[in-house]
Amino acid sequence: MTRPNVKLTKKQLVLLVIIAVGLLVFGILTAVSGAVAGTQKTQYCAKYWDPDGRYSMVSVFLPEDSGLKQEKVRQLQYTLDQALIKEAMEAPADNARLYVAAYSVKSQVSLFSQRAKSQQCTAYGVGGDFFRFHNYELISGSYLMEDSIANDQVVIDEEAAWKIFGAIEVDGMTLTYNGKEYIVQGVVKPQDGYKTKTGGAESGTVFFPLEAIGQDADCYEIIFPNPVSGFALKQVKEAFTSCGYSEDDIRVIDNSERYSFVNSAKRVLKWTDKGMAFKALKYPYWENSAIAVENIVDLLTFFRIIFIIPPIAIVIISVICFHPIHRLKLLILRIVEHFRK
């Protein structure tokens, strides 16, 4: 039996090299993109809450002049509860929750203690389960949580602790803001993650209950059931609409798939529109950081597309040109024989 001629032509070798290089570079860029996106822990809260992927994290950013008041938060909760009841979705146990939410606003405050006469600090007024969304490392004490939050307790970072008290482990001590004493419930490390400083994260930060700051929240975050793609985003948008907000005035983001290849590719296709802002919104540092990483991921996606197109095109054209099937078999034999040598 005569062996078929399995010698690869120079043209075929060149095409194989193009395919190999394209796939290799695509793989490297994919790994780098995943590593960069992985620095944004807040964006993956839904996966920590439910590793099976049945939840999404949605963020809502509001204008300063029409932020969230406590009664609006309660109205949102009622609307979202009704949406889940309508879908016959119930918590698996009496004490379990189907979703968690948090809301916050940034401010600047003057604080006093027995040691310090006056210290200027960055403050966040927070509500709900803020520290479930934002991974501040706890040094001592405990976080402010929704089911334990009190109007006279605060959490401070270690730089604020040094400024105000001259020590780090200061949980249980008191500081004064706006004529009222607050008990330090916990001390955390400042945020120093990738792009957080660039995004506006500051050391010397104090976390108050929202009511203490006297401002309305301009950021709302929620981990919500997402049995089908887009369900969580749709329900949150409708809840805010029912509370009197227009989609033209707020920005609603589904964070869970923010850095996926498909969503990144969609943004790349709209690259010329990137950076256009039509809403008067002021983002917190974690969203600024997420946007900076989004830009990096999108740039990597652009090059991923550039390098994956030639291998795909070569394979498609080869399949078309080598029809009928025996010619395709002959090509495979040539490739195998080449790499055996």
Secondary structure as UniProt FT lines:
FT   HELIX           10..37
FT   TURN            38..39
FT   HELIX           41..44
FT   HELIX           45..49
FT   TURN            51..52
FT   STRAND          55..61
FT   HELIX           64..66
FT   HELIX           70..86
FT   TURN            87..88
FT   TURN            94..95
FT   STRAND          100..112
FT   STRAND          119..128
FT   HELIX           130..133
FT   STRAND          138..141
FT   TURN            146..148
FT   TURN            151..152
FT   STRAND          153..157
FT   HELIX           158..165
FT   TURN            171..172
FT   STRAND          174..177
FT   TURN            178..179
FT   STRAND          180..188
FT   TURN            194..195
FT   HELIX           196..199
FT   STRAND          205..209
FT   HELIX           210..213
FT   STRAND          219..225
FT   TURN            229..230
FT   HELIX           231..242
FT   TURN            243..244
FT   TURN            247..249
FT   STRAND          251..254
FT   TURN            256..259
FT   HELIX           261..269
FT   HELIX           271..273
FT   TURN            274..275
FT   HELIX           285..321
FT   HELIX           325..340
//
